[in-house]
Amino acid sequence: MDGISKAARVGQMIIGVVYLVAGVMKVWEPVLFYWEAIPYAQILGVTEWETASAVAKAALVLGPIEFFLGWALLLNWQPRLCLPVATVLMAAFTALTAKAWHMGASIDCGCFGALVERGPREATIEDGAMLVVLLFAWWGMRRSANAAPVVGRLNWWGAGGAPVWPLASRMVLGSLVVGLAVGGVRFFPELERISQSDLKSGVRLSGLALKGVDVDLMEGEYLIELFSPTCSHCKNAVPKMNVLAQDPQLPRLIALTSFAQDAPQVIDFKKQLQPRFDIATISQTDFRRLTFGHGFPRLAYIADGVVQQVWESNYMPTQARLRKIMGS
């Protein structure tokens, strides 16, 4: 094989790793991917909630498919089939994130679940680059199809279109079965969690990226409030939140909103109400999954990223109650 064909095979393997990681994250965190898929269903014109939810649930099969494609590309299994499928899938991802970028949507990419959070702009650029690599790998596979396959040792370069090793078929097809099984086991017991939002006792807040505040919610204790600067109930709650925020015996209070840090609504909120707590921005996707079916404001006590207790707007705890809970 010449250098160009080998470079194409390396590109194929790199994208195989990308698909493999993306598939693993979707299979392992199906609920998180479900919430990230909802906005994209709506971008495609699915406005009715029940239909968008059904589309997002159907999209969960992407995890096992990507896991399967990742192994197929790595092991050069059926490249005449898997390379075109992987390329078409990447083209669809690129088109969808480009549409979200064009619309100015503030949503998560959803490609790598809780591992990496990217907006539509970053995802479009990266997916576009990977699409080019896949097209190059597809072309290179056609160049190397006439090369003599390796006999008696591993065929890492995929000469002759043959797989890396004879048992590749079992491994690739087995990965699809494993992906479907693990995804189902991880998702179906969490159906109640989907109906009640992700801000629920016992849930680990994975994949939650904060902007405007340098905090890792996965370490330590925090009080977090879900709010909107345009919500009258949220505004009325500021004096009480200020009291909680200034109590040294209570964990740090951080208010989360989907509005950008420099949004006029946030600037006016700070100017008029003088909050004594930090305000951080999260994506619209995360804000929705933490308030779905409940509205806002919502207050939660979390420890090392795990939700311990949640209070709704009409049942906010007193300062004394929180001190008792914290053992202060």
N, C-alpha and C positions, 0 to 999 in steps of 0.2 A: 504493500500500500504506500502511496506517496504521502508527502507531508500535508497536503490539503485534505485528503481523506481522513488522515489521523486527527487533524485539527477539528474536522467536522464531528468525528467520534467523541473527542474530548468535550465539545460543546453539547453533544447529546447527553453525555454522562452528567455534566453540570446541571442541565435542566432536569435530568432524572432526579438528582438530589433535591432540587427545588420542589419538584412535584411530590417527592417522598415526604419532605418536611411539612409542606402545606397539607398534604393528606393526613399525616399523623395528627397535626394540630386540630384539624376539623373533626377527625374521628374521636379524639380524646376530649374535645370541648364542643360537643354538638350544640349545646344550648347557646353558647356564646356565638357560634356561627349562625345559628337560627336568627338571633337578634340582628346580626350584621347583614343577613340576607334580606330582611324585611324592607329596608329602604331601597334596595336595588330592584325589588319586585315592584315597588311603587314608582320608581323611575321609569320602569318599562310600561307604565300606564295601568298597573293593577292597583286601583285606588280603594276598593272595598277591603276592609280589614280581614274578613274571613278568607277571602281569596288570596290576599297577600300572605297570610299566615300559612295557607296550604302550599303556596308556591315555595315559601321559605323552608317548609318541612320537606318538600320534594327535593329541594336543593341540597339537603343533607347527604344525598347519595354522591355528591361531588367528592366528599372526603375519601370514601373507599375507592372511587374511580381514580383520583389523583395518587393515592397510595399504590394502586395497581400499576398506573402508568409510570410512576417513579421507578419501580422495580423493573418494569419492561424496558424502559430506556437505559437504565444502568446495565442490565444484562443482555441488551440488544435482542430481546425476544420479539419476534414478529415485527421487525422494524417497518416493513412495507405497510403494516396496518397501524401500529402504535405511533409512529412518527407523524403521519397525517392527522390522526385523532388528537394527539397532543398539540399539534400546530393549530388546528381548528379551534380547540378549546382555549388556547392562549389568545388567539385572535378575538374570540368572544369576550374573554376577560378584558382585553385591551379596549375593545369597543365600548363595553359597559362602563368601565372606569372613566373613559374619555367623555362619555355622555354625562356622567356624574360631575366630572370636572367642569365641563362646559356649563352645566346648570348651577355651578357654585355650591353644590351640596356639601355640607359639613358632616360627612359620614365616614365610618371606618372602611378600609379596603376589605377586611375580612379574609385576606389571602392566607395569613399565618396565625389566625386566632389571637391568643394572648401573647404569643411570642414576640411579634412586632406589630405596632400600630402605625398604619400609613393612611394618609388621606388620598382622595382620588387623583390628585395631581402627581404625587410621588408614584402611586401605583401604575398610572398610565405610562409614565416614562419608563419605569422598570419593566412592566409587562411588554411594552413596545420593544425594548432592547432584547428581552428573552424571546420574543417572537422572531426577531431577526436571526438570533442564534439557532432557533428551531428550523427556520427555513434553510439556513446554511447547512445544518445537520442533515436535513432531508435530502438536499442536493448532494451532499457528500456521501450519503448512504447509497444513492443511485450510482455514484462513481465507483464505490468499492464493491458493488454487488457482483462484479465479474472476477474479483480477486479470489484466489484459491483459499478455501477455509483452512484454518489451522487444524492439524490432526495430532492427537496425543497430548495436547496441553491446552490451557485456557486460551480462548480466542478473544482477548480483551479488545482488540481493534475491530472486531466484528467483520472480519474478512469473509467475503462471499455471502454476506447477509445472515451468517449463522450466529446463534447465541453464544454468549461467553462460555457456557458449559452445558453439558447435556441435560442436567437437572433443572435448567432455568424454567422450563414450562411448569414444573410442579411448584416452584417457589413463587413465580409470578401469579399463577392462578390461585395458589394458596393465600397470597396476600390479599386478593380480592375478597375471599371468603372471610378471612380474619378481620379485614376492615369493616365489612358489613356486620359481622357478629359483634365486634367491640363497639361500633357506632350505635347499634341497636341497644346493647346493654347499657351504654352510657346515656342514651337519650330517653328511652321510654319511661324509666322511673322518674324522670324530671318533668313530665308533662304538667304536673300541678305547679311546679316552679314557674313554668312559662306563663300560666294563667294568672299568677299572682305577682309578677315582676321578679327581678333578680335581687331586690333588696329585701331579703328574708333571712331570718335567723338560721345560722348554720351554713349559709352560702358563702363561698370564698369569692371575693370581688376580683377575679382575674381579668386581665385585659383592660384595666381602667387606667388610662393615662391622663394625668393632670397637667394643665398648662397654666402658667402664672404663679405657681407655688412649687417650690422644690421639696417635695414630700414623697416618700415611698409608703403608701398605705399598707404594704405587706409587712411592715415592721413597726411595732409599737401600737399604742392605743390612740384612737381618735374618735371625736364626734363629727359626723358629717351631716350636713343639711342639704337636701335637694331643693332648689328654689329657682324662681324666675324673677328678674328685676322688674318685670311688668305686672307681677301678681300682687293683688291687694292683700291677700292673706299673708304672703311672704313679707311684704312691707310691714304689716302689723306685728309680725313675729320678731322683727329686728331688736326691739328693746329687750325682749326675753333672751334672745340669742346673745346679745351683748353681755348680759349678766352671766350667762354660762361661759362665754368666752373669756371673761375677766376673772373667773374663779380659778385660782392656782391649784386647787385640789381636784380639778376636773381635766380630762384629756383635752388636747388642742382641738378647737372647733374650726372646721373648714367647710365653707359653703360651696356647693358645686352647681354650676349652671351651664347651659349649652351656648350662652352668649359669649362672644369673644371678649377678651380683656379690654380692648379699646372700643367696644360697642358703645354708642351713645347711651343706651339704656343702662349699662353697667356704670358708666361715668356719672350719670344723673342719680342713680341709686346710691352710690357712694357719697355724692355731694349732699344730697338731701337728708339721708338717714344716718350717715356717719357710722357705718358698721365697725365694730371692734374685732371682727374676725376676718380671716383670710378668705378671699374669693378665688376659686379656681375654675377653669373652663374644661369641660369634657365634651366629647363629641355628641351630636344629636342622637346617634345610635345608643350610646351609653346612657344618656339622660332618659331616653324613652324606656330602655329596659329596666331602669331603676325606679321609674315612676308609673309604669304601665298599670292601669286598673286602679290607681290610687290617687293620682294627682300630686300636688305639692302645696305647701312645704312638707317634707318628710325629714325626720331626724333619726339617725342610727348611731349606735355605739359599735365600733369594730375593734377587734384586737388581732394584730398580725394578719390583717386582710380578711378575717372571717367575721361576718355580721353576727353580733351577739344579741342585739335587741333593736326593734324598730318602733317608732312612734309616728302616728299620723298627725295632721294639722290640728285636729280637734282634741287630741289627747297627748299634747306635749308634756313631758315630765317636768316636775318642779326641780329647782336647784337642790333641795333637800333629798328628793327621790334619787336623783342622779348620784349624789354623794354617797348614798346608801348602797347603790348598785356598784359603784366603784370601790366601795369599802373605805371611803375617806372618813 
